[in-house]
């Protein structure tokens, strides 16, 4: 018998299994959306929370608290660029906190929408590809 450490996927499964049904369902839906939006991203644990890494760098993470669930975007500039789509949500520099019954909004599907455009992601405010070339909104879509 080997003493192999659990994989990130196994750790995330265990974290989600401990949550109330509504929070678990909301975060499992978000997790699936992230996998679909960024199929090359790898599951990870970051600061004790479920996360995804893309090309070895943090992409997004998610978690639950007593009164909400949250989606953490690793680029505040990306979150700021889409602030209008998040009106009514509890947001901070890099987090969207929401209730399981009111998940993160779907991304508009029209290719001309602001969601699919390049967004500021550099400290100087110049345009750059959304975090690591994977637009955050694709990870937020509930499909």
C-alpha positions, 0 to 999 in steps of 0.5 A: 500500500502506497501513501500517495498524496491525494490529487487536486481533483480528489481534494476538491471533491472532498471540499465540495462533499462537505458543503451544504447541498445548495452550495455544493451544486452551485460550485460544482456547476461553476467547476464544470463551467471552468473546465469547459471554458478552459479545458487546458487548465488544471485543477489545483488547490491554492491557499486551501481553496479549489482553483485552476491553473493555466500554464502553471499560473493561477487562473481562477478559484472558488469557495464557500463561506457560511453566507455565500459562495464565491468566484475569485478572478486572479486579475482585478482589471478583468473584473473591473472591465465587466463591472456592469455585468455584475451589478447587484452582486457583492464584488471586491477587487478580485471576487464575486460573492453570490448566493447559490440560487443566483449564480454568476451571470452567463456571458453574452454569446455575441462575438461583438460583445464587450465580454469577448473583447480584449480587456485591460490586464496590465498595471499601466492600463494598456490593453492585453489579453484577459488573464493568460489568454482565457477570458474570465467570463468563459469561466463564469458561464453557467453552461 
